[in-house]
Amino acid sequence: MGTKRIGLAYTDYLNKIAFDHVAEVVSSFADIIWLDLDFSGSFDHQLDLLMLHNEDKKHSISESLKRLKLKYQTLPPIVLVQNNQSASHTDFDLFNGEIQAILNSDLSLEDITEVFIDIASDQMIQSMTLKRQIEQMNLDISELKMNLDKCLQSENEINQTKRFYQELFERAPMGYQSLDEHGNFLEVNQKWTEIFGYTREEVLGKNFSSIIIPEYHDQYHDRFQTFKSRGKMNSEFKILSKDQEVLDIKFEGQIMHDDLSNQIKTLCILENATEMNKVKEAVRYNEERYQTLVNQMPLGLAVYEALLDDAGKPYDYRTVSLNRSYERITGIKPNDRVNKTLREVFPPDICDMLQAYEASVLNGNSVKFEFYFPNIKKYLDVSAYYTSDKQLAVVIADATERVELNHKLILEKQRLSRVVQSTADIIFEIGMDKRFISVYGKGLKKIHHVSSDYQGKTVIEVFGKDGKERDLAYTQALHGHNVSYQWNYLTSGQTLYFESTIAPIYDEENRIVGAVGIARDITEQKKVQDEIEFMSKHDYLTELYNRRYFEQKLKAMNTSDHYPMGIMILDLNGLKIYNDAYGHEIGDQALLNVSKVLKRMLKNQEVIARIGGDEFAVLFPRTTTEALYEIKHRLIDEVSKLRTGNIEMSIAIGYDLLTSQKTNITEVQKNAENYMYRHKLADGMSTRNHAIQAILQTLTDKYEEEKIHSQRVSTFCVALGRALDLNQDSLKELELSGLYHDIGKISIPDAILDKPGKLTNEEYDIIKTHTEVGYNILRAADAYSNLAENALYHHERWDGKGYPRGLAGLEIPLFSRVINVCDSFEAMTANRPYKKKMTTEEAGKEIMRCSGTQFDPTLAKLFVSKVLNLKI
């Protein structure tokens, strides 16, 4: 038993050595409480070790003891109470079992002692080794303790930081939220709940899309995937708050990862931008309104930034902005000026001028001036002032039109003054009492007045009763009317006519304060007007009444006071012959001669009119048929005494009576015309025949060569007609055709007919007109109408190159072809001052040479062989 106690004691001793060391190690943890350190029992039953009351240290102590056990394998087993559970070392149980086996064996005490001595020796050796190991372990434990102290310090700092950031998270002025990888809420801070009105409990675990307005759902899901792929994102959504208010929310988020780079959650900062957006929208709206106002304002606006020197004084100005009106007024585009300085774009003299006004602007005064800018060729009204932020604002207005208008007004005033002083009119001004305030103008000299004759007087006081009409006009003007009137003034045996206009004068309050007028001499104008009025009623040539006036008077006089009223129609015979033969001047003279006879013989009649080219009409109120018959014959007799171009003149007259209003006035007028035409047919034929004879007589008397030429051509025509075996009537017509073929030359000027040399092209063109003139003259008389066509075509050629129609071959009348041959032969063999005449043989050869071109070949051959008796 003693031996057993020794062994137990020894065992306990060994246990205590080991346990003391373990206790020393474990006691370094401040929060460990050792309980029941009774070493009287065995190691595994008597050691209650390490009750930890700080749950956070379990892991650290457990890890430390594990390292000790690995390092000191020879230590006896120790039991660490963790979570109220004991743990023991397996080797310790085996060792106790061996000792117990020795004690229970039948070995002698000596043997047991020896065994224990051996064990003790081994234990002593092991103890020494253990001691060294323990010493080393103490060093390691000291180092571990230092590391643990640092860990605890760091942990404290981390806890403090954690508490700081937790408090910061909760008290942050911006909303924070954390979402998991599916977008579900993990955490939100206090500000977040204030923004959206939800509590934490209402949103934690819910998906973020549940509070986004429906229109943004698709956009949110797309952006959330992009967010997760990028790792961070800024975005904005419209969120529906708990009280259903739509909020503009800005997000700035970042993805958090674990140690294996797996996404574990999102961290987002949220800002309620609703009010800010409203403010921005209001600012944007106001800016747009301001910009629109600035751009639409009619005045140009330029804003400049002052450039300051070291002393803080502006030395130049940089253009910041120009509005549209500035561009419109100056033609300068903003891109050409913005960011450029005044001295860069304006000449030095303008910059110096601007500098002269700068001092006033710097003192806070606005400056206004007018200046001509040569670079844009305009006058501008310029206003300059400093804004609150010390920018220079310049407002411009185009003053060019006003300045030029002022210049024009100045010139106009001077011009008006000169005009007033030199005007031929009379200019006057009256007051409200109708008394003259001023009267001036050179027109006063025409009536032998001066300005002082009117001063302070009325128009009646100046002109007497002749001024009453003008006084009435002045009254109307002073009542607001513009009045025009005419008046006349007799001076030096001459009546002067004036036209006046007078208009009211208004003051700035639109009240009438007087009137101003102008009187203009219209004497010459009235003469012209009278002439126009006269011409509207009269014939321009004869000055008798015209057809329009005759018709008016005929209707006006169709009353019982004028019954019976005679209507006489007169016609000048042969006027067309006069015009064709001698020209329209001679025809006009014939008409004038007739009108003079009418005026002289019918001067007591109210209406004598020319109603057509060669027709006249006269109205005879209260007359009889007998009286009209007598007047008719007296007029015919008087006109027959007249001569025009060696032609005896004659008129045809018809008349009828209008006896009552029941009588058709048109029918009466028509009867008078019919009677006149019957007379014209009876007497006019003889007159025209005589006229044609007179025209030929005039032509041949005037030009001896023409007389000889006509007679010889007529003789040759008769001879060629006989060669053609024509009958007597045809020979007579051919004889007269040859005699009258050149009667149209009566219209050719003497200078051309008498010209000794060669005619010019223009003169020849005039000569060629004699065929048509002759045709018109001969056609006018029945007795000679057959001759007209023969005369018209006698210069046509067989080859079609003649005139006036260019007829060819048999298209040309036979007698015209005969006249062409005879006329050409006579011309070639006659004496002319501008050429030598041919012999009969020479002329005959020329005719044969031109046969088939100018002349009919048959007639040419017949004329040469039969008339000239020449051999062909």
Secondary structure, DSSP 8 states (H G I E B T S, - for coil): -HHHHHHHHHHHHHHHHHHHHHHHHHTTSTTEE---B--SS-HHHHB---EES-GGGHHHHHHHHHHHHHH-TTS------BTTB----HHHHHHHHHHHHHHTS---HHHHHHHHHHHHHHHHHHHHHHHHHHHHHHHHHHHHHHHHHHHHHHHHHHHHHHHHHHHHHHH-SSEEEEE-TTSBEEEE-HHHHHHH---HHHHTTSBGGGGB-GGGHHHHHHHHHHHHHHSEEEEEEEEE-TTS-EEEEEEEEEEEE-TT--EEEEEEEEEE-HHHHHHHHHHHHHHHHHHHHHHHSSSEEEEEEEEE-TTS-EEEEEEEEE-HHHHHHH---HHHHTT-BHHHHS-HHHHHHHHHHHHHHHTT--EEEEEEETTTTEEEEEEEEE-TTSEEEEEEEE-HHHHHHHHHHHHHHHHHHHHHHH-SSEEEEE-TTS-EEEEESTHHHHTT--GGGTTT--HHHHHGGGGHHHHHHHHHHTTT--EEEEEEEEETTEEEEEEEEEEEEE-TTS-EEEEEEEEEE-HHHHHHHHHHHHHHHB-TTT-SB-HHHHHHHHHHT-SGGG-SEEEEEEEETTHHHHHHHH-HHHHHHHHHHHHHHHHHHTTT-SEEEE-SSSEEEEEESS--HHHHHHHHHHHHHHHHT-EETTEE--EEEEEEEE-STTS-HHHHHHHHHHHHHHHHHHHHHHHHHHHHHHHHHHHHHH-HHHHHHHHHHHHHHHHHHHHTT--HHHHHHHHHHHHHTTGGGGGS-HHHHT--S---HHHHHHHTTHHHHHHHHHHTSGGGHHHHHHHHTTT--TTS--SSS---GGGS-HHHHHHHHHHHHHHHHS-BTTB----HHHHHHHHHHTBTTTB-HHHHHHIIIIIS----
